[in-house]
Amino acid sequence: MGLNRGVSVVGAGMTRFHNRLHADKTGRELFVEAAIEAAGSVDKGFRFRDAGALFVGNFAGDVFEGQGHTAAVMADWLGINPVPAYRIEDACASSGAALNLGVITIASGMADVVLVGGVEKMSRLTTEQVTDALALAADSSYETSVGFTFPSIYAAIASAYFKKHGAAWEQLAAVTIKNHRNGALNPKAQFQSDILTTARKIGERDGRVFKDEMEFLRSDLNPVIASPLRLFDCCPVSDGASAVILAADEVAWSYTDTPVKIAGIGQASDTIALHSRPDFTTLRAAVKASEDAYRMAGATPRDIDVADVHDCFTIAEVIATEDLGFFPKGEGGKAAEEGLTALNGSLPINPDGGLKAKGHPVGATGVAMAYEMFKQVRGQADRHQVQGAEVGLIHNVGAAGASVAVQIYRRG
Amino acid sequence: MGLNRGVSVVGAGMTRFHNRLHADKTGRELFVEAAIEAAGSVDKGFRFRDAGALFVGNFAGDVFEGQGHTAAVMADWLGINPVPAYRIEDACASSGAALNLGVITIASGMADVVLVGGVEKMSRLTTEQVTDALALAADSSYETSVGFTFPSIYAAIASAYFKKHGAAWEQLAAVTIKNHRNGALNPKAQFQSDILTTARKIGERDGRVFKDEMEFLRSDLNPVIASPLRLFDCCPVSDGASAVILAADEVAWSYTDTPVKIAGIGQASDTIALHSRPDFTTLRAAVKASEDAYRMAGATPRDIDVADVHDCFTIAEVIATEDLGFFPKGEGGKAAEEGLTALNGSLPINPDGGLKAKGHPVGATGVAMAYEMFKQVRGQADRHQVQGAEVGLIHNVGAAGASVAVQIYRRG
């Protein structure tokens, strides 16, 4: 099966992701901020009224903010009623799924232009409450009911990976160091400081000096959260929003001379509970969704110049780079350690800092990845630009891979 | 804009809707029950693996059951991973919106067959907690924060309607009486007892005898909830699930010789808060969504033989029958009083009992309407069959009309 019509990205915007900066803003205000930036980014101009549908990825606004019915709220706040407005919830893959449905809607003939966004306002709750809220995406009957929340779920995945491949935590630390280094170059990132700088700042407080990143990451200042995962293996709690404007290929040129073609899409599901899976070291839905996207794009992993993958925990990035076919099974961690995934490596991963450093307002993450690829493929990513990037991929995961959305972008 | 491919319904199922019957079942169990009935209803056989995508309408499983990520859960429970699975949340129009996206997905070329369902398991909470949870669909900043929850929102709508049209509560009571009469004929309905029978049962408790329905409905046994709305003007709290199987027209015939054609679809939004609207006596999104659906179907309101409309409160049914063009503005209440909307009237409305008597597990309601029209248009609605029905319409409302989904069905 394929799409009856081609679709491109013609504009993109996002708020900075942050845990304190947006304390006085509601989710709807953040969403409008991102959407206005997206509209302003369209070279030949865009009016919100051009959108024939609105898709909003949001995981748990009802729990985080006491506000459900998110898409209708956003349509209202943008002043674009009576636009058809759909809230999509696929856990942390909510706006990746929304992106896929935006593409599908244009392909169906029901709209030429669609606005797709994501939003999450998480910081009103304590970190403990956020962990509980996020656990609504795991299996309530068999996992969360016994305290198996995401740090421990991904810790189990990391343990399985270490055992199977003889790997060790140092590979994960390499991901941390790389992503914070990239985040330091990204003005939209929550953490804009590399680990060495962070180590100096934190060390100063009690007069400690670290000779390098690893000494800091091995120290008690990077405490174990769920063994083997430490604090700096986990993405932060974030507020933020993101938006992209999709257009049918034949109208995209009326918005910009440099549209970014969505060459392939994929969406897949897997069991909600980990106990139903034969192997924790791969997310089957990521494999399937990427296979579908590669096939539609007529591409292979070797064609990808840059990718944003879902590094909610460092181990997730390692496994993603294997599931997507970038590295053989068991080699993803080594690839990170050897610098292959660095900004100047052979296949840069998460040039924007990833969820790890850029932040992870969960419903906003998928579309924020699309924002990054829109910039990368057009050569507009400034200090974190991957040189010569023409083909980009995004990989957005819900829960521990029960939902995965993938898209492949190509210079228009 | 129109659909690039035609779509039909080839199967439908639903659980009984009830507030106590399903106490020991989770939402996922209810969903599977409905889906299995839908699969079993396909004349020439259906395997779940045939579905190229799954859409699940669910309003607030995270709040009601501590379970979000609903679509992935349902895909897992049906055993159809890695099917693309999307949860759609548009408040009480969640599964109506899911239906529209199911149609759109087939039209896009991404799937030939799609499973669309809805589910809500509400009865674990007290009625007060449910009212609060439902209010997550209203405006948290301006409405729910000051106690303006749905009974009071629809009470304001009823008051405005009475004032504008010189109408009175007796017109609403006529809707109650009709819908309970219909519900008494529907084995899937929560309340299967007409108002007279109900009055006898309730009256017996303290030796009271009511001479007719109106005497009971005017009594203190039908207390005011939010003036002018009384208890029997409000739909109940319900658990339940629903599912339909959609297929591209060209493959529908391989599933059944009597598919039901989806002739038109519409989806629209309106302001989330009532304070932004010039007129409370019409839901603009219902007018717009139905206009779009009529246009696509090449139909007018006079072509409709039977309709399921969103009677979360009796006033909502009255206004719906006007917004959909069945009766002139201000005449919907009279039409109900005069019996025009009765099962044997000129335009039967809610032959299944409506939300009022059938029940309203909110995320399941839109698809349950599609279930009813699938039966009606095929002449399989048994005791609540509308004679000669060939064209049916569904009207599914989120909140006080901030989201509305409409579909028109025609005998294939």
Interface residues (C-beta under 8 A of the other chain):
Chain A: M1 G2 L3 N4 R5 T26 R28 G52 A53 L54 F59 A60 D62 V63 E65 G66 Q67 G68 H69 T70 A71 A72 V73 A75 D76 N81 P82 V83 P84 A85 Y86 R87 I88 E89 D90 A91 A97 N100 L101 I104 T105 A107 S108 G109 M110 A111 D112 L136 A137 A138 D139 S140 S141 T144 Q267 A268 S269 D270 T271 I272 A273 S276 R284 A285 K288 A289 G398 A399 A402 S403
Chain B: M1 G2 L3 N4 R5 T26 R28 G52 A53 L54 F59 A60 D62 V63 E65 G66 Q67 G68 H69 T70 A71 A72 V73 A75 D76 N81 P82 V83 P84 A85 Y86 R87 I88 E89 D90 A91 A97 N100 L101 I104 T105 A107 S108 G109 M110 A111 D112 L136 A137 A138 D139 S140 S141 T144 Q267 A268 S269 D270 T271 I272 A273 S276 R284 A285 K288 A289 G398 A399 A402 S403
